[in-house]
């Protein structure tokens, strides 16, 4: 965790460009979590021997990269939670798939049920008991060497939502063998990147617009010109 990983920081919030493979909060793997790394970074940077407060505002799946927000104060955490709950935060993702989406842009609505034991989400095209309504908009941005770059704007935020909904379109994300791609990545990553987050700052009441460059891994970064903002 270095200064280069920080996309935005003020007295209230900090945004990190998460690496694929990092887990946001501690789980039963015992691996060091991203929130612990950020806490250590803040404590060292601001010389806080007793540690630093850090609130997890939202999450990204472990194999996903990109911008993720944390709150540095309890006040900011409470207000950011309210913004997420009120759907006042706009997030944009980029995904690489092997199949051209048909149609090339559209709106997807499903009802999802997550199996926590298997860590897999199942989609339904109608409401079923225990399901959560999930909606996103998508559009094809371009093609490169037989791969297709898709921009996704999730309207809801459900576990594995983008991964499973694109799979229902016949477009599993590259490397995501959990949802239909023929093989997984040796780097334990998938080609899904949280590109951008936009909101009104809960304390300063100013527009915030943060975006994260694609990972430099010899594959993802080739799509950066297509995805230029």
C-alpha positions in Angstrom: 0.0 0.0 0.0 1.7 3.2 -1.2 0.8 6.7 -2.3 0.5 5.4 -5.9 -2.5 3.3 -4.8 -4.4 6.4 -3.5 -6.8 7.9 -6.1 -8.4 10.5 -3.8 -8.0 11.6 -0.1 -9.2 14.3 2.1 -10.0 14.6 5.9 -13.1 12.5 5.5 -12.6 9.9 2.7 -10.0 7.9 0.9 -10.3 6.1 -2.5 -7.9 3.3 -3.5 -7.3 1.7 -6.8 -7.8 -1.9 -5.6 -5.7 -4.6 -7.1 -7.4 -7.8 -8.3 -6.8 -10.5 -5.7 -7.1 -8.1 -2.7 -9.9 -8.9 -0.3 -11.7 -5.9 1.1 -12.4 -7.2 4.6 -11.0 -10.1 6.5 -12.5 -13.6 5.9 -11.7 -17.2 6.8 -8.7 -17.3 4.4 -6.7 -15.3 7.0 -5.2 -13.1 4.2 -4.5 -9.5 5.1 -7.4 -7.4 4.0 -7.4 -4.2 2.1 -9.0 -2.2 4.9 -6.2 -3.3 7.2 -3.6 -2.2 4.7 -5.3 1.2 4.3 -5.5 1.6 8.1 -1.8 0.9 8.4 -1.1 3.4 5.6 -3.1 6.2 7.3 -1.6 5.5 10.7 2.0 5.7 9.3 1.4 8.7 7.1 -0.2 10.8 9.8 1.8 9.4 12.7 -1.0 7.8 14.6 0.6 5.2 17.0 -2.8 4.1 18.3 -4.1 3.3 14.8 -6.6 5.0 12.5 -10.4 4.8 12.1 -11.5 3.4 8.8 -15.0 2.5 7.7 -15.8 0.2 4.8 -18.4 2.0 2.6 -18.8 -0.6 -0.1 -17.1 -3.8 -1.4 -15.6 -5.2 -4.6 -15.3 -8.9 -5.2 -11.8 -10.3 -4.6 -10.9 -10.9 -8.3 -12.2 -7.4 -9.3 -9.9 -4.3 -9.5 -10.6 -0.6 -9.4 -11.8 2.3 -7.3 -13.1 1.6 -3.9 -14.0 4.1 -1.2 -13.3 4.1 2.5 -14.4 6.6 5.2 -11.9 8.1 7.6 -14.4 9.3 10.1 -17.6 7.8 11.6 -19.5 10.9 10.3 -18.4 10.3 6.8 -19.1 6.6 7.0 -22.7 7.3 8.1 -23.3 9.8 5.4 -21.7 7.7 2.6 -23.8 4.7 3.7 -26.9 7.0 3.3 -25.8 8.0 -0.2 -25.3 4.4 -1.2 -28.7 3.4 0.3 -30.4 6.3 -1.6 -28.6 5.3 -4.8 -27.0 8.7 -5.0 -23.7 7.3 -6.0 -23.0 6.6 -9.7 -20.5 3.8 -10.4 -19.2 2.7 -13.8 -17.4 -0.6 -14.5 -15.5 -1.9 -17.5 -15.6 -5.6 -18.5 -13.8 -7.6 -21.2 -15.7 -10.4 -22.8 -15.0 -12.9 -25.6 -18.5 -12.7 -27.2 -20.0 -9.6 -28.8 -23.1 -8.6 -26.8 -26.4 -8.8 -28.6 -27.9 -6.3 -28.5 -24.8 -4.0 -28.2 -26.4 -1.9 -25.5 -29.4 -2.4 -23.3 -30.9 -2.8 -19.8 -30.8 -6.1 -17.9 -33.2 -6.9 -15.0 -32.9 -10.2 -13.0 -33.8 -11.5 -9.6 -30.7 -12.9 -7.9 -30.2 -15.4 -5.0 -26.8 -15.9 -3.5 -25.7 -19.3 -2.1 -23.3 -18.3 0.7 -22.0 -21.8 1.1 -20.9 -22.0 -2.5 -20.4 -18.3 -3.0 -22.4 -18.4 -6.2 -25.3 -16.2 -7.3 -28.1 -17.6 -9.4 -30.2 -15.4 -11.7 -33.9 -15.7 -12.4 -35.9 -13.8 -15.0 -38.8 -13.4 -12.6 -39.2 -12.8 -8.9 -38.8 -15.9 -6.7 -38.8 -16.2 -2.9 -35.7 -14.7 -1.3 -34.5 -13.1 -4.5 -33.3 -9.5 -4.9 -34.1 -7.4 -7.9 -31.0 -6.5 -9.9 -30.7 -4.0 -12.7 -27.9 -2.6 -14.9 -27.3 -0.8 -18.1 -24.5 -1.7 -20.5 -23.1 -0.7 -23.8 -20.3 -2.0 -26.1 -17.4 0.4 -26.3 -15.2 -1.4 -28.8 -13.3 -4.5 -29.9 -9.6 -5.4 -29.7 -8.1 -8.6 -31.0 -11.3 -10.5 -30.8 -12.2 -9.3 -27.3 -15.0 -6.8 -26.5 -14.9 -4.0 -24.0 -18.2 -3.3 -22.3 -19.2 -0.4 -20.0 -21.6 -1.2 -17.2 -23.6 1.1 -15.1 -25.2 -0.9 -12.2 -28.4 0.6 -10.9 -28.5 -1.8 -8.0 -25.6 -3.3 -6.0 -26.0 -7.0 -5.5 -23.3 -9.7 -4.9 -21.7 -10.8 -8.2 -24.4 -8.8 -10.0 -22.4 -7.7 -13.1 -20.7 -11.0 -13.4 -23.8 -13.1 -13.4 -26.0 -10.7 -15.4 -23.4 -10.4 -18.3 -23.2 -14.2 -18.3 -27.0 -14.4 -18.9 -26.3 -12.3 -22.0 -23.9 -15.0 -23.3 -21.0 -12.8 -22.3 -19.1 -14.2 -19.3 -16.3 -12.0 -18.2 -12.8 -13.1 -19.3 -11.2 -15.2 -16.5 -14.5 -15.7 -14.6 -14.9 -19.5 -14.8 -17.4 -19.3 -11.9 -19.9 -17.7 -14.3 -19.2 -19.5 -17.6 -15.8 -18.4 -18.9 -14.0 -21.6 -20.0 -10.9 -21.0 -17.9 -9.9 -19.1 -14.9 -6.9 -16.7 -14.6 -3.7 -17.8 -13.1 -3.6 -14.4 -11.4 -6.9 -15.2 -9.7 -8.4 -12.1 -11.4 -11.2 -11.4 -13.8 -11.5 -8.6 -16.4 -13.9 -6.5 -14.4 -12.7 -3.1 -13.2 -14.5 -0.5 -11.2 -13.6 2.4 -13.5 -15.3 5.4 -12.0 -17.3 6.7 -9.0 -19.3 10.0 -8.9 -21.2 11.6 -6.0 -21.7 14.8 -4.0 -19.3 14.9 -1.1 -21.3 14.2 2.1 -19.5 16.8 4.1 -18.1 19.4 1.6 -21.2 19.2 -0.6 -19.0 19.4 -3.7 -19.0 17.0 -6.8 -16.5 14.2 -6.6 -15.5 12.3 -9.7 -12.8 9.6 -9.3 -11.6 7.2 -11.9 -9.0 4.4 -11.8 -6.7 3.4 -14.6 -6.8 -0.2 -15.8 -4.3 -2.7 -14.3 -0.9 -2.9 -16.0 -0.7 -6.6 -16.7 0.0 -6.8 -20.4 -3.6 -7.5 -21.3 -6.0 -5.1 -19.5 -3.9 -2.0 -20.2 -4.2 -2.5 -23.9 -7.8 -1.5 -23.6 -7.0 1.9 -22.0 -7.2 3.9 -25.3 -10.7 2.4 -25.9 -11.8 3.3 -22.4 -10.4 6.9 -22.4 -12.6 9.3 -20.4 
